[in-house]
């Protein structure tokens, strides 16, 4: 009986040793820091997309997948144990940042392209400049500038003024107002220097239309109507930076206010804003 008991115990010891020999020893969960390490340690991998590896009591790790990456069949392991593509291009992974970009391989996250890239190989476009260029395509915008961390958008509408957009998404409107009514914030923004021009739109030239409006306005003025105005013509037209904004020089002859038998030449500057007369200035010169 004693001999039988000894034999059974010996058999159990051999069986137990064999089981431990065949069992895979898992890495301590505290040393698992990535999907790759989790899978290599033998923890279960869920066939989702992207795949996930779960460490009991230690969290779940998701496999990083990027656009334009090589397929798993093209991956190899180099001597250093890093994942590489078959042609030697190092992939993102291992010591990645919050976006999955591998800093030790020179990768950084580009917000504009929404992917990891080496900036010396493929420059990352300025997100601020992309926003600025988008404003250039909008209606009623005459000019756009980048001033430090702010995009300045100049309105083409009468009294529209400027709007400043910060990188953080803040928007500050500075309409055209009197010097005493402008806010300190707008005063500081408008007077800022060192701005980079993104776009400046050329106003549409409708000079002939502006000439007709200016001449019709002058012919209704007492300075023309009451003094026998005659020989009126537009001499010069300047296009201003807003829709329907022009400075039209109108020249005409009229009777002198001092001597009705004498002739005076008048020069009037008629300013238009959005196709409406906003200001008129006059000078007179007696003719011999």
Buried (B, 14 or more C-beta within 10 A) or exposed (E): EEEEEEEEEEEEEEEEEEEEEEEEEEBEBEEBEBBBBBBEBEBEBEEEEEBBBBBEEBEEBBBBEBEEBBEEEEEEEEEEEBBBBEEEEBBBBBEBEEBBBBEEBBBBBBEBEEBBBBEEEEEBEEEBBEBBBEBBEEEEBBBBBBBBEBBBBBBBBBEBBBBBBEEEEEEBEBBEEEEEEBEEEBEEBBEEEEBEEBBEEEBEEBBEEBBEBBBEBBEEBEBBEEBEBEEBEBEEBEBBEBBBBBBBBBBBBBBBEEEEEEBBBBBBBBBBBEBEBEEBEBEBEEEE
